[in-house]
Amino acid sequence: MSFASSEETLDLFQKYVIPNYNRYPVALTHGEGSYVWDAEGNRYLDLFNGWGCNLLGHCPPALVEAVRDQLGKLIHVPNTWHTELQGRWAEALSKRSFGGQAFFCNSGTEANEAAIKLARLHTPKQRYKIITFEGGFHGRTFGSTSATAQPKYHEGLGPLMAGFVYAPFGDLDAVSRLIDDETAAIMIEPIQGEGGVRVPPEGFLAGLRQLADQHELLLIFDEVQAGCGRTGHWFAYQGFGVTPDVMTLSKAICGGLAGGAMLTTADIAKSLRPGMHACTFGGNPIAARAGLAFIESVERDGLLENAQRVGEVFRRRLEQLRQQCGVIRDVRVRGMMIGLELSIEGAPTVKTCLERRLLINCTHSTVIRLLPALNLTEQQASEGCDILADVLMKQAGNHVRE
């Protein structure tokens, strides 16, 4: 199959696609594992697979085959009917988490909208406030944007939805002071993703669990980015030993296809009664089949263990680089969720790495973020670290000379 050139594709976008994204001037055409190719045939090592969605890399064979098979059987039916696939998918997620029930949707923001509604429906009517955290990110719909305590995402959109109060990430005393008779829930990413791969201080999540229990609040963990094996555990909360009442998932849940879920206990789930929330495509047969194939692949190939092993390769290499390179302030690694905080702006690093055929990301202005596939090899991790180290060492030298 022949492809249009990158220039031709960019021209199509300029004419017909709303420019609400800052896109790189490259048109990608196909991928395999942790590599993608552009229209000119250049190969890139992708350490930011699909913004964290392609957790098995690009076009994993088992998932591709499962979806192809399902396309010939049943593509979509409304949720007024039962399908075994959706039930099996819910069962698989329940057995790997805290034994609850699932609501299915298409994205992380939809999963968080479901959690917000559930918090208000489950608690007494006077309770509607939800405490969220500075630096967090919960999505782009009005409810989840209002829950996101980052002013840059609020510009021009006010007034936002009422009922959200913001606390500093990691400050348990501040959370305690914000709780009043109108508080319904505490909602947090156990590891902040867009906020810079920030890991909470020791005991903070446990402290939130204690506050939630003490005041009869729901504790909601947004694991849209950190869940589904990203940290080397099926869910990030398992690495902290703190179980939420509600958990939201998306991104990697279908191995690169659109999908999302909200999980909660059977008792709390009763509050999301018929007619109060819905999602037309949620849990459709294609998504369910992909979600099951994703889980089967992770377990068959030992990818949780691989994430921990290769994550340590990144930790070792990047800590070594930090000792050598004066522009690195901190290294944060949890499995295949990696943040490298710089003392300089990170966008030039991303641009130079792109020129070197390495795909990475910058978030929070100064944090280089890597979200590699779970099946990344140690050799590929070293290849990526070699390029990143070379780029940063040169930038550090230029920074000193300036």
N, C-alpha and C positions, 0 to 999 in steps of 0.2 A: 504494500500500500504506500502511495506517495503522499507527502504532507506539504501543506503550504509552508513557505518560509516563515521565520519568526516575524520578519518585517511585514509580510502580508497579513499574518494573524493580528499583529498589533494594529494594523490599519482597520481591520474589521471591528476591533474593540473600540477604536477611536470613533467610529461612525455609529455603532449600534449598541454599545454596552455602557450603562451608566457608570461614570468614573468614581465610584464610592470606595474603591480600594487603591492603595498604592501598590502597583504591580511591578515586578521585575521585567525588564525588556527582553524576555526570553519566552518562547512558546514550547512547552513540554509536550511530547508526543506519546511516549510509552515508558514503562518502568518494569523492573524485575528486582525483587528483593529490596536492597537498600541503594539501588542505582536507578536513575532516570536519565532519559535522553531528550535532547531538544531537537527542533526541526532541522538543524544543521548537522546532526549526528554526534554532537558532543555529549559525553557521559559525565554525570555528576554523582558524587557520593552524597546521599541524602541523609543528614542527621537531624532532620526536622520533618519526618515523613507525614505529609498531609496535615500539617498543623497538629500533629499528635494523633491523628485518626488512623493512619495506616500502621498499626502497631505490629503487624506481621510483615511489614514492608509492602512493596507494590506488587499487586496481582499475585498473591500467594496461591499456589496451585490448588490446594484442597478447598479453599474458599471459593475460588473461581468455578471449580467443577460443581460444588454444591449449589451455587446460585444458578449456573447454567441448567442443571437438572431441574431445579425448582421452577424456573421460568416456563418450562414445558408442562407444568402441572397446575399451578395456581399462583397468579401474580398478586392479586389483591381481592380481598372481600372485606366488607365493613364489619365493625366490631359488634354488630347485632347477631353475629354468628360465632360459633366456636371453631377454632382450628387446633389440632393436636400440637402443631409446631409452636404456637404461642404459649400453650400450656407447658410444653417441655422446656422452652426457653426460660420462662418464669421459674420453673422448678430448678433448672441448672444454676441460675443466679441466686436463688434462695438458699440452696444447699452449700454454696460457696461463700455466703455472707452470713447474716444473722437470722436466717430462717423465716423471713417475712414473705410478703406478697408484692407483686409488681404492677405498676401502671406503665404502659409503653407509649412512647411518643417518637419524635423524629430528631430531636436536638437537645443540647444541654439547656438552652434557655427555656424550652418547653418543659423539660423535667423540673427546672427550678420554679417555673410558674405553678406547676402542680404541687410542689412542696409548699409554696407560699399560700396557695388556696387551702391546702390540707391543714396548715398551721392555724389558720383562722377558723376553719370549720370544726376542728377538733377541740379547741379551747373555748371557754365561756365567751359570750358575745362581746363583753367589754374588753376582751383581750384581742388586740390586733397588731401590736407593735412587734417587729422582729429586729433583733440586734445583729448587725453585720459588721465587717471589719475593714479598716482602712487598708488600701492596697489590694483588696479582694476584687474578684470579677465573677459575675454570675450570669451574664448574657446581655442580649440586645433588645428584648421586648421591654415594654414600659415597666412592668413589675420587676424584672430582673435587672434592668438598668437602674431603677430606683434602689434596688438592693446593693448595687455596686458602689462602694464608697471611694470612688475616684472622680473628682470634679471634671476631669477632661472628657469623660463620657457623658456628662450632663449638659455641656455647653449647648445653648440654643433649644433645649428640649423642655425647659420648665413650663409650668410647675410639674414636678415629678409626683409619682404616686405617694400618698401619705402613709406613714406607719413604719418607716425604717429609721433606726437610730444607729449611729456609727461609733465603734470603739476602736482604740489603737490595737493593732495586732500584737498579741502577747501580753496585754495588760489586764490581768484578772481583776484587779481592784476596780478598774474603770468599767468593766462589764458589770460587776456587782452594783456599782452606783447607778447604772442605767436601768436596772430592773425595777419595774414598778407594777402596780395593779393592772396595767394595760398591756403588759408584755406577754406575748404568746410563745415566742421561740427565739433561739439563738442559731444563726446560720453562718457556717464558716467552711472555707476550703481547708482541709487538714494540712495541705501544703499549698501555698499560694502559687499559682502558675503565672498568669499575666503580671502579677505583682512582683515577679523576680525570683521564682523558685525559692520562696521563703519558708523555712521550716520553723514551726512554733517552738518556743522555749520549753525546756523540760518541765513536764507537769501541767502545762497550760491546757491541753485538751482534757486531761483528767479533771482539772479544776472547773472547766465548763460543764462537764458531765455532772459534777457535784452541784453546781449552781442550778442546772436544769432540773435535777431531781429535787433539790430543796424547794424550788419555787414552782414546781409542776409545769415546767416549760418543755417544749419539744427541742431536742438537739438535732439539727440538720447538718449533715456533712455533704458539701458539694464536691463530689469526686469525679466531675466531668473530665478533668484533665489527669488527676492522679490515680484514678481507678482502673479496673480491668487489667491489672498486672503490671502497670507502668512502674511501680516502685519495687517490684520483685515479690510483692504479696498480691493476692487477688484484689484486695482493696487496701488503700493506704491506711485506713483506720486500724487494720490488723497489725501493722507495724508499730502502732502507738499503744495498743492494748486498751483502746477506748471505743466502745460501741455506740453509734448514734441511734436515734429513734427513726430517722429518715435519712436516706442516702440517694443522691441524684447521680446519674451516669449518662455518658454519651461518648462523643469522639470515637474511641477505639472499640466500643461495644459490639459493632458489626464488622470490625476489621477493615474499615474504610468506606462502607456503605452508610447511608444516613440511618441513624437509630438513636434512641434514648430511652431511659427508664427512670422511674422513681420507685425505690423500695422502701417499705415500712412494715411494721409488725401487723399481724392480722387484726389485733384490737384497734390500733390507730387507723388502719385502712378502712374500717367501717364508716368513718366520718366522710370519706369521699364517695358519697352516695350517688346513685344514678341521676344524671341530669346536671350535676354540679361541675363536671369537667369531662373533656373528651379530646380525642385526637383522631382524625379521619384515617390517616395512614399508620397510626401507631401499632406496632406489633404485627405488621403485615407479613404474609408468608415469606417474602424475599428477605426482609430484615431478620425475621426469626430464624430462617435457615442459615443466613450468614452469621448471626449471633451464636448459634449452636456450633457451626463449623469453626468459628474463632476459638471458642472455649475448648473444643476437642483438639485443635491444633496446638494450643498453648500447653495442654497437659500431655499430649502425645510426644511432643518434642522437648519437653522439659524446659520451657522457655522462662518460667519464673526463676528457676535456678540460674539460667543463662543471664537473665537480666541482672541478678545480683553479682554474678561473676564478672561480667563485662563492665558493669557499673563500677566495680573496684578498679578495673583497668583505667577507666576515665578518672577516677578519684586519684589514683597514684600518679598518672601522667600530668594531670592538671595541677595537683599540689606541687609537683616537681617544677612545673612551669611557673607557678606563683612565686617560688623561691628565686627563680631566675629573672622574672619579668616584673619590673616596677610598677606596671599599670594594673595589676590584678589585686583586688582587695580581699576577695573571698571566693572559695570554691564550695558549692553546695551540690551534693550528689545523693539521690535516693533511687537506686536501681537505674532505670533509664530515664530519669528526670533530673536534668543537670543544669545548674546555673553557675555562671562565671561572672562575678561582679567586678567591673572595671572602674578605674578612677577617671576614665575618659569616655566620651560618647562611643557607643557600640556600633552605630550604623556604618561607619567606615570599615570596621572589621567585617561586617556581613557583606558589604560590597566587594571588598578585596577577596574574601573567601569565595564568593560567587565567581569572580574572574579566575580563581584557581580551581573551579569545578567542585566546590564544597558548599552544600546548602545548610545554613544555620539560621538562627533568628536572634534579634535583639528585642528585649522587652524592658519596660521601665527605664528606657533611655540608655542605661549603662550595664544591663545584664545580658550577657550572651547566653542564650537558652538553647539547649539541645534536647530533643525528644526522639531519640533513635528507636528503631524497631527492636522488639524483644529478641529477634533472631540475628541481630548484628553479631558478626564474629569479632574475636579479639584482634585479628589482623585488620579488619575494617576500622575498628575503634582506633587502633594505632595509626592507621593511614590518616584518619580525620584529625587526630591530635597532632600529627606531624605538620599538617598544613596550617592548622590553627596556631600552633606554636611559632611557626615561621612568620606568619602574618603579624602576630602580636609582638614578637620580639623586634620586628622591623618598625612597627608603630611605636613601640616603647622608645626605641632609639631616636626616631623622628620627634617624639614628644619631648625628649630631653634636650635635643638640639634647638627646638623652638623656644 
